[in-house]
Amino acid sequence: MRPPYIIIGMHRSGTSFLAKVLERSGIFMGVIKDHNFEAMHFLSVNQQVMWAAKQDWLHPGVPKKEHWTSFKADTLYAEHFRLNGRWAKFKQCLRREDWGWKDPRNTFTLDMWLELFPGAKVIHLKRDTESVVKSLQKRNERKGEVFAEELRDAEFCAELHQKYLQQASSYADKLGDHFLELDYAELCALNPTSIKSLENFTGKKIAKHLKALVNA
């Protein structure tokens, strides 16, 4: 299997948008995804690992190795593509399809994923704090979304955003050219430098798919 692309960054920072752009560009983001474009099996693993460490996305931290998942890389890969049987797995291996997933919790569980998938490429999408706070609070009051009393406090939201930013940026030196940091506003503005950086990082033609989503 090819190493995956892993999207990290704070909730409401545009990671769903980026995941849609990547999938349209030829990087498969999972058969079963939720309304936030998160592959459900990776989301579930992240939740279980953080819960085992007495954490969650609202109260994040880096789980210790003792809390990491026991799933094997090939099992998770097969679930991502919903591969049933040896023949299906064999054919998928021959295709060597580019793949990946997004989940803001990856920001804190990334060391676990890097051990399971050496060579993974990580994209950190950031957004300004004011926009993140407004989006968090708006979603928090939306019917059908999970409600959290803490998110009514703008200061709490801003501090939470800083935790995600600091943790995400901490991987830059470790990962070197396997790490790319992008700004959501610049992508939405179709900034040529940002587009070129993403195309060089992924080896995909991104521009037309990005433009289509921005103009949708």
Summary of the structure (lengths in Angstrom):
residues: 216
radius of gyration: 17.0
end to end distance: 33.2
largest distance: 52.8
contacts: 648
relative contact order: 0.20
helix: 55%
strand: 10%
